[in-house]
Amino acid sequence: MSYQQLEQHQQRLYRLSHLGAICGWDQAAVMPQGGNEARAEAMAELGLLLHTARTAPQLAQWIADAEAEPLSELQRANLHEIKRQWQDATLLPGDLVEALSLAGSRCEHAWRRQRKENDWAGFAPNLEEVVRLSREVATLRAEALAVRPYDAMLALYEPGMTSARLDVIFGDLGQWLPGLIQDVTTRQRQTQPLQPRGPFPIASQQALGQEVMGLLGFDFAHGRLDVSSHPFCGGVPTDVRITTRYNEDEFVSSLMGIVHETGHARYEQGLPRHLLGQPVAEARSMGIHESQSLFCEMQLGHDPAFLNLIAPHIARHFGTQPALAPENLARLYLDVKPGLIRVDADEVTYPAHVILRYELERDLIEGRIEVADIPELWDAKMQQWLGLSTKGNYRDGCMQDIHWTDGSFGYFPSYTLGAMYAAQLRFALERALGASLGTLVAQGRLADVFGWLQQNVWQHGSAFDTDELVRRASGEALNPQWLRQHLEQRYLK
């Protein structure tokens, strides 16, 4: 059967992708600086090998024949994903794939040094080459899919989502979010948290992080925690690699960064193992992936009941100073304060960082702005949303993120879509389990919480499209009002 041939082919692709994922982790976490050029060439070669396999001439006939074969519902869902991925791959010539991989590796490697040096002038030419190639990709994809160039890139991360729909969703956010930020910051001026006094040794932070990962059910037999310049979750479901970064002056952001990446990892580890190697066993979308990390970090990790749970662990590593008391930890983690850095932002101001990037990358890919325009526009949007300036501060402004360095345009919306899905799933979970999330944690029912996610999200992989997956779990497709309800409930009541 042609379908069985497709399954075997997907297994080969999966094994090659496995190697690429571990090489990517190694490049970010442990590779010496001098290895970058050779690694970039090796990964470009692997990328070309994968692209050649994904566009093999026989696949078109196998797919056409498989569509006429008697398949189960799950097999048909898998075939749908195989065909979608094949169509994505066949849209691009191999030399363009290789060129973008090389340009991305070089840009990312240079960014690690240039960001530290606030060197926009040195970084811009690298980014311009990545943008030039990404526009070629967007144009080819858009022509084939009959969509806007940015929508063609967005589909790589959020199948089924469009910029027109995002404009409505983010436009609604823009109507109420600025006022909410103002209301919350005004209210919190009278209850400023105590700041923990360090130093906080990195070894202790790492041990604490691993303990909290254990509480969250991370499977250390199939994953590990390391350090990188930019925290991420990589690897494969049977070997998940998460990273964080440490600062001995404070542990608050690093700890919750670990919680965030553990959410990604739990999703990966919970995907259907018996189907691994097939597209139907992969994460549904980046928005759904982010919903799991943000559920862990924001919905669960910032809940006072969870902070009360981990407070003894924090005290064991860092002592019993007043700033580490559970009630002060809650004030620390629920503190809303506009800042420059997206990854350090609180959950109230975070969507502003995402919308800023969405608007810039949309216009960049569609040619309405150029790389040279980014710093000024970034500064203007930061002042508009958060009342902060990044003029001349590229390190903490337009150079702070890694995403554009490798051409990941269309990714940023997933963060706020993820926050919306996370809120919607939390309210659905509470209805199903009959108690608030905080109560469930206080009752020692974390296993029930993750069991619900396993049953309603993780085990389905990509068997359903995003709207259907969310509808089955929560009773409706994406409804941004659940995020508003969550934020108002947590910060204004």
FIDO-513958 format. One record per residue: x, y, z of N, C-alpha, C in turn. Coordinates in steps of 0.02 Angstrom, whole numbers, plus 50000, padded with zeros to 5 digits. Each point is the difference from the previous one (the first is absolute). Example, Ala and Ser with C-alpha at 12.3 -4.5 7.8 and 13.67 -1.06 7.14 Angstrom:
506604971650390499555005950000500455006050000 499825005349964500425005950003499615005550037 
This chain:
500424994050000499585006050000500445006250000 499795005049962500385006349997500015003450067 499464999450039499995003250066500564997150044 500104993549998500534997050040500695002449978 500095000949935500635002849974500115007150027 499465003850003500055006850028500194999950073 499704995450038500174999350071500744998550009 500264995349961500714998250005500455005949982 499795003749949500385005949979500015005250056 499445000950033499965004950055500454998050058 500064993550012500454997750053500725002049985 500214999449937500685002049981500095007650009 499515003849980500035007250009500055001950074 499624996550040499995001350072500694998850030 500334994649980500664998450028500525005249979 499965002349939500465005349978499855006550038 499375001550009499805006050038500234999650072 499994994050027500254998750068500735002250005 500404998049952500715001950000500075007649995 499605003149957500035007349993499815003650063 499504997450036499795003250062500554999750053 500344994450006500534999350049500615004349980 500145000249936500555004449976499845007350015 499375001949992499805006950014500065001650074 499804995250043500095001050072500745000750017 500414995749972500725000250014500305006749978 499795002549943500255006449975499835005650048 499414999850029499785005450045500264999250071 500124993850021500144998850071500734998650016 500354996149959500674997850020500545000749947 499825001449938500505000349947500495005850010 500664998849993500475005650005499915004849941 500165006450012499895005149950500334998449933 500604997050003500364998649939499694994649956 499504996550027499694994749961499435002349956 499825006550003499385002249968500004999249925 500545001949966499994999949927499914992849975 500384995450029499934993049979499314997350018 499755002050059499324997750020499475002849954 500075006349981499525003049954499984996349934 500594998249975500034996349937499714993050007 500144996850057499734993350012499245000150005 499745004950036499275000450009499665002049935 500345004249959499735001749935499984993749956 500524995950004500024993749962499434995450022 499904999550066499464995950026499335002849978 499935006750002499385003149978499864998549927 500525000149959499914998549929499814992749990 500324995550040499834992949997499274998950018 499785003350053499304999450020499535002849947 500195005749972499585003049948499954995449940 500554996949980499994995449944499544994050014 500034997550062499574994450018499275002150003 499885006050024499315002450005499685001449932 500425000949950499745001749933500144994449950 500124994050025500154994349956499444999249948 500184998649937499524999849945499424995250011 500134994450033499494994950008499455002050049 500125005150041499525001750052499335002249971 500015003849946499385002449971499544994249982 500294994849969499604994349980499784996050061 500444999150049499814996450060499415003550035 500035006550004499475003850034499344999249961 500045000749934499394999349959499704993050008 500434994949999499754993250007499724998750070 500345002850051499784998950069499325003150012 499865005549967499355003450010499424995649976 500144995249957499484995649975499964993450038 500464999050048500024993950038499535000350060 499764994250024499584999950060500425001250063 499915005650032500405001950057499565001350061 500284999150059499635001850061499995007750005 499595002450046499955007250010500685003050020 500374996450044500655002450022500504999949942 499984994749960500454999749942499855005649951 499365001549991499825005449953500245006750027 499975000950066500265006250029500755000449990 500344994450007500724999949989500175001549927 499614997149955500115001349929499905007449984 499515003050032499885007249990500625004050020 500304998250057500605003650023500604998549956 500064993849976500554998349954499945004249937 499405000549973499905003849939500145007450011 499795002750057500125007150015500745001450005 500364995650035500725001050007500364999149933 499774995249960500304999049934499895006149955 499405002850003499855005949959500455005950023 500085000750066500445005350025500714999249973 500244993850001500694998749979500105001049925 499514997949960500095000349928499935007149972 499785004650041499945006949977500675003449991 500524997450033500645003550002500554996049965 500415003349960500584996549971500534998750052 500374994649990500504998050049500535005250012 500215003749947500535005050011499775005750044 499355001649998499745005350044499984997550072 499804993850011499994997150067500715000050029 500484998049960500694999850024500265007050015 499855004849955500245006950010499725003150063 499354998850013499705002850060500284996750063 500134993549997500294996650057500695002850016 500415001149949500675002850010499965007150027 499585004149968499945006950022499745000550071 499524995650016499725000050068500514997950052 500394994949986500514997750048500525005550012 500215003349946500505005250007499715006150036 499395001849984499685005750033499914998750074 499764994050017499894998450071500664999950038 500514997149971500654999650034500285007150012 499955004349949500255006950007499585003850051 499354998650001499545003450047500214998850072 500244994250016500184998450069500555004750025 500455002149956500515004850019499775007249990 499675001349944499825006949983499475002850047 499554995850024499515002550047500345002550064 500464996150025500365002050061500355006749990 500235001349940500375006149985499565005749976 499344998949998499525005049977500175002249929 500224995349959500275001549934499464999149946 499555004749995499494999649948500315000749930 500485004449993500315001249935500324993649973 500304996050045500294993649979499494994649988 499455000350037499484994949995499565001049939 499855006149983499515001549948500154996549933 500625000149976500134996649936499854992550003 500154996850056499834992950008499244999049996 499635004350035499274999450000499715001549932 500295004949965499765001749933500034994049953 500534996050005500064994149957499474994950019 499884999050065499484995350021499315002449976 499875006550006499365002849978499924999249924 500535001449963499974999349927499794992949981 500334995150030499844993049984499314998150026 499815002650058499334998450028499455002949957 500125005849970499515002849954499924995649938 500554997149977499964995349944499574994150019 500124997450060499604994350024499265002050004 499865005750030499315002350008499665000949933 500355002849951499715001149934499834993449966 500464995350001499874993549969499414996450034 500005000250066499464996750037499335003449987 500005006750000499385003849990499704998749931 500434999749949499754998849933499684993149994 500324995150032499744993149996499374999150041 499955003450057499434999150045499465005149989 500135004949957499525005449986499805003850063 500515001950037499905003950061500505005850001 499935004450049500485005450009500684997150020 500555003549982500664997550018500094998550075 499765004650043500094998750071499584994050022 499394999349972499584994350018500344993449981 500385000149946500354994049978500524998050052 500325004950032500484998550053499654998150064 499465003350016499614998650060499754992850000 499844997449941499744993249995500514994750020 500645001850000500514995350022499954998650075 499735004850036499964999450073499294999350025 499535003249965499294999950020499564998249940 500004993749980499574998149943499285002150012 499725003349950499305002350005499925007150025 500525002950029499965006950024500185004749944 499715006050000500165005149950500145006750034 500345004449965500145006650028499355004050007 499514998849956499365003550007499664998150066 500034993750018499714997750064500415002750058 500665000049993500435002850053499875007450010 499905003649945499875007250007499375001250042 499504995849992499395000750040500154998350073 500344994350011500154997850068500435005150036 500555002149968500455004750032499705007150003 499575001449952499655006550003499555000450061 499664994550015499584999850060500435000850063 500574996550001500465000650057500225007350009 500135003249945500235006950004499485004750029 499364998049999499475004350027499995000050076 500184994350030499944999650074500654999050037 500524997449966500624998550035500355006150029 500085005549963500345005850030499675002450064 499335000150000499645002150060500104995250057 500024993549985500124995050053500705000950029 500495001149958500685001150024500025005950048 499675005449980499995006050042499644998750067 499434996649997499624998650062500404995650048 500334994949972500364995350043500625003350030 500385003749960500605003250027499825005350052 499455003549990499775004950050499834996550065 499644994549996499804996350060500604997150037 500504997749962500574996650032500525004850030 499945006349987500495004750028500024999850077 499454998050030499965000050073500224993350031 500154995049958500194993550027500624997349963 500535003950002500614998049966500334994050036 500224995049962500314994150031500705001550025 500214996250050500705000350022500434996449949 500595002649987500454996849951500474995150037 500034993949978500464995150033500725002449995 500374998750053500705002150003500444994049983 500425000849950500464994749979500665000550036 500514996849975499994996449935499654993350004 499804997649941499664993649994500444995549956 500414995850029500474996049961499674996149944 500334999849944499714996749941499874992650014 500454996750036499894992950015499364999050040 499865004650046499384999550040499395001449957 500065004949955499445001449955499844994049956 500534996849976499894994249957499674994350039 500234998850061499704994750041499275001550015 499865006350017499315002150014499574998949938 500265002149942499624999349938499834992849986 500474995550012499874992949987499494997250049 500005002550062499504997850048499305002149978 499945006149976499355002549978499784996349937 500474998649955499844995949942499714993350021 500294997250053499754993650026499295000650025 499855005550036499325001150023499515000549942 500235002649944499585000849941499974993749957 500334994850023499944993649966500474999049942 500535004049994500484999149946500344993350006 500084996549944500304993449999500755000749984 500424999650052500725000949991500334994149964 499654994549994500274994449961499965001549925 499605005149982499925001849930500095007549989 500465003050038500135007249991500515002650049 500215006349990500505003050044499955007649996 500335003250049500025007350005500715002449990 500095005149957500665002849988499955007749996 500555003249979500045007349998500115002249928 499675005549980500135003149935499865007550005 500205003749949499905007350000499265001750000 499614996049966499285001249994499644993550019 499604999950054499664993950021499584996949944 500004993449995499594996749950499874992850021 499544996949964499864992950007500114996849932 500434995049998500154996749936500044992650009 500344996749953500054992850002499384996749970 499844994150025499434996049976499644997350061 499384997549992499614997850059500354995050045 500434995849973500344995150041500675002650027 500185006149981500635003050022499925007649997 499635002750047499835007149999500555004150033 500255005049967500535004350026499705006950015 500035002150063499795006850016500605003850028 500005006549989500545004250024499725006150035 500435003050041499845006350033500645004050004 499975005950031500605003950014499955002450072 500575000950032500015001650071500345006850011 499795003150055500295006350024500074999350075 500615000350026500094999050072499705005650042 499825005549969499705005650038499264998950013 499674995749960499294998550011499834993349969 499514996650031499814993449976499294999849974 499625005350011499285000149987499854998549927 500335003549954499854999149929500254993249974 500584997950023500274993649977499554994250022 499775000150061499584994650025499364999549959 499685005649987499384999749963500134998549926 500605001849976500184998049932500054992449994 500254996850052500034992750001499294997150001 499565003050040499314997750002499685000649930 500145005649967499745001149932500234994549952 500664998849998500264995049955499784993050019 499874998850065499744993550021499314998949972 499605005449994499354999349968500064997649929 500475002949962500144997549932500194992650002 500454998450047500264993250004499464994950018 499565001850047499474995450018499554998549940 499875005049960499604999049939500364995049954 500655001249988500384995649957500024992950028 500114999450064500034993450030499324996550002 499465004049995499334997250002499704998449932 500355001749946499754998449933499954992549991 499564997649957499884992749994500624996249978 500314996350047500634996549988499934994749945 499434996649998499924994549952499975002549928 499945006749992499965002849933500615004349984 500505000150044500585004349989500334998349933 500205005249965500274999249933499515001949947 499365000450019499485002149954499775007150016 499835003949949499795007050012499405000650046 499574995050001499405000450043500194999950074 500614997850016500234999750069500385006350021 500045004949955500355006250015499545005150033 500295005150031499615005350030499565003349948 499405002050021499515002649952500235006549968 500245004750040500235006449974500455003250052 500355005349982500415003450049499555003450052 499425002449980499545003050048499784995150053 499854993849980499834994950048500614998250043 500594999749969500614998850039500095005450052 499925006249980500065005550048499464999850053 499424997549982499474999650050500204995450057 500394994849985500214995350052500555003050043 500475003649970500535003350039499715005650043 499525003749971499715005650038499494997550051 499694994349988499594997150052500434998450060 500584996949987500464998350055500265006350035 500235004849961500335005850028499515004950031 499495002049962499555005350022499394997550037 499624995649969499394997750033500164996250064 500494995449997500184995950057500575003150041 500565001549967500605002150036499925006550039 499595004449976499905006450035499414999950048 499664994450004499454999550047500284999950071 499735003950047500255000150068500054993150032 499544995549983500024993350029500624996249977 500205000949937500604996649976500625003150031 500015006750007500565003350032500074997850073 499444998950033500014997350068500294993050001 499874996149947500254993249995500764999849992 500275004749961500734999749987500405004350049 499665004050042500365004350047500494996250044 499814994150027500494996350041500624997949961 499924998649937500574998249958500465006049992 499715005849989500395006149992500375001650064 499664999350057500315001550065500574995250014 499934993749980500534995150013500645001849963 499935003149942500595001749961500275007050016 499555004750018500225007050006499865003250068 499774996050048499885002850066499295002450011 499895003250058499325001850020499895007550006 500315004049958499905007250002499275001749984 499755005650027499295001949990499795000249928 500445001949955499825000549929499824993349969 500204994550034499864993449973499394996750031 499645003750042499374997550028499494999249943 499554995150005499534998749946499605006249978 499775004050049499595005849981500415005149962 500655000650016500415004749962500194997249931 500094993449997500124996949935499415001349953 499404999750027499415001449959500015007249975 500205004750044500045007049977500545000849947 500564996450009500545000349950499764997649932 499684994250000499824997049936499375003049969 499625003650040499415003449973500125007449991 500615002150007500175007149993499965001949926 499645005349985499915002349932500405006549992 500484999849955500435005849991500245000149928 499805004949960500245000449932500764999949996 500274995849958500734999449992500194999049928 500655000149987500254999649931500044992949973 500104995150045500174993249978499394995549999 499864997249941499414995749992500024994050046 500574996450002500014993750038499955001250075 500115006150022499935001650071499345003450016 499585000949951499385003850009499494996050041 499595003650038499444996950036499454998349949 499514996250023499494997649953499515005449978 499975005650036499555005449980500315004149943 500655001650006500325004149948500274995949942 500064993450008500314995849949499675000649932 499335000149995499705000549934500215006249961 500165005450035500235006049966500654998749963 500454996250031500634998349968499884995949937 499524995650002499854995649943499695003949943 499515004350016499675003849947500495004549965 500465003150037500525004249971500394995949948 500224994150018500414995949955499594997549941 499384998250013499554997749946499935005449947 499865006050020499905005449952500635001549960 500584999650032500625001449965500174994449951 499954993750022500204994649955499504999249943 499385001350012499504999849946500185005049946 500145006250020500175005249952500694999049969 500454996850037500674998649974499974994849944 499644994650012499944994649950499635002549939 499515004350008499615002449943500295006249968 500605002150022500365005349966499785007150014 499605000950052499785006850017500525003750041 500454996250032500565003150036500624996049984 500595002850016500634996749990500354999150068 500544996149999500374998750062500235006550032 500215004849959500255006450026499475003850039 499364998649987499455003650033499844997250070 500254994050014499784996450060500145003850065 500615002650012500135003150065499535005850015 499875004349952499575005850012499284997850012 499764995249960499324997650009499924996350066 500504996250018499994996350063499925004950058 500415005249999499975005150053499325003350003 499725001749943499355003349998499454995550029 500014993649982499494995450024500084998550074 500624999650024500114999050072499735006050040 500105005949974499735005950034499245000149998 499724997949943499274999849992499684995050049 500294994150005499694994750040500195000450074 500635001350014500244999350068500325006350028 500035005349961500285006350024500754999750013 500364995649963500714999150009500375001349935 500625002450005500395001449940500594995149995 500154998049938500584995849986500485003649953 499945006449995500425003949954500744998950017 500384997449952500714998650009500154993750040 499494997050029500094994050041499764994049961 500404997949952499804994549955500014993350038 500474999250046500074993750037499344998250035 499695005050031499374998850036499405001949959 500125001849937499455001649954499964994949945 500135002149939499874995949942500504994349990 500524999550042500484994449994499914994850055 499485000750040499954995650059499784992949984 499654998949944499724993449985500424996349948 499974993550005500384995749954499614998249937 499345000950000499564997249950500145002349929 500105006449990500105002549932500684998049972 500484998250043500674998449976500014994049953 499544995350009499994994149957499395000049954 499665005749994499445000449954499344997550027 499924999750066499384997550030499475005550002 499835002649943499485005249995499324996549999 499545002650042499354996950008499934996350066 500554999750038500014996350063499705004150057 500155006550003499825003950060499264999850019 499535000149954499304999850021499834994050043 500384994549991499864993950038500025001150075 500425004750023500065001250072499355002550030 499695005049969499385002650028499414995549984 500014996849941499484994949988500054994650054 500624998250018500094995050052499725002150066 500095006450018499735002650063499244999549999 499705001349942499274999749994499764992850006 500334995449965499814993050006500094997550072 500555002150032500144997750068499445002150048 499795006249995499455002450043499364996249986 499854998949936499394996549982500024992850025 500584996849995500064993150024499954999750076 500275005050034499975000050073499275000250024 499605004449971499305000450022499634993649984 500164996849943499694993649983500214994650049 500644999950018500264995150048499655000850067 499925006250022499685001250065499284997650000 499655001049943499314997649996499994992350003 500474996949966500014992749998500204996850066 500475003150036500254997150062499655002850062 499565004849990499575002350054500335004350053 500555003249984500345004450048500465004749962 500185005550033500475004749969500694996949997 500425002549956500674997349994500385000650065 499935005750034500335000850064499784994950051 499354998550002499744995050046500284993049983 500034998549936500274993649978500724999150022 500405005449995500704999750022500024999050075 499615003950037500004999650073499784993150024 499574996749961499774993350018500484994449978 500565002049970500494995049977499784996349938 499615003449957499724996749942500345002149934 500655001450003500365001849939499964994349949 500004993950022499954994449954499345000249962 499465002350033499355000649966500035005549947 500355005450016500065005649953500354997649936 500584996850009500374997749941499664994149966 499634996250038499614994649970499475002749953 499685005650020499505003149957500325002649936 500585003150006500355002449940500214994249955 500234994650030500194994149961499394997349961 499444999750034499404997249970499715004449946 500025006650010499655004649956500445003649949 500655000150011500445003549954500574995649976 500424997750046500634996849980499904993749958 499554995650021499944993549966499755000649928 499715005849983499715000849933500515002149948 500585002550022500495002249952499705004749948 500044998149937499725003949945499424996449966 499644996050039499444996349971499435004749979 499965005950031499485004949984500335006749984 499655004249962500265006749990499935003950065 500315005950003500055003650064499325001750028 499575002849959499345001950026499624994050026 500054994349965499644994150021500294997250065 500665000050006500324997750061499775004150060 500005006649992499795004450055499264999350013 499614999049948499284999250009499854993650039 500344994649985499904993750035500205000650074 500525003850013500245000750069499595004850041 499775005449968499695005550039499275001449982 499764997149946499315001249980499925005449947 500545003549983499965005249948500705001149971 500025002849940500635001949969500295006050037 500575002549978500345005450035499535005850016 499985001850064499615005750023500455004450044 500265005549972500485004250037499735002950065 499344999950009499725002950061500194996150062 500194993649993500224996250058500655002850029 500445002649957500615003150025499845006350038 499555004049974499805006150036499704998250068 499574994950001499694998050063500524997750050 500494996249976500534997750044500405005850029 500215004749958500415005550024499615004550048 499385001449985499605004350044499874996450066 499884993549997499874996150060500614999750045 500594999249970500614999350039500255006750026 499935005349962500345006350017499555005650024 499344999449989499565005550020499484998050052 500014993750022499504997950050500334998050065 
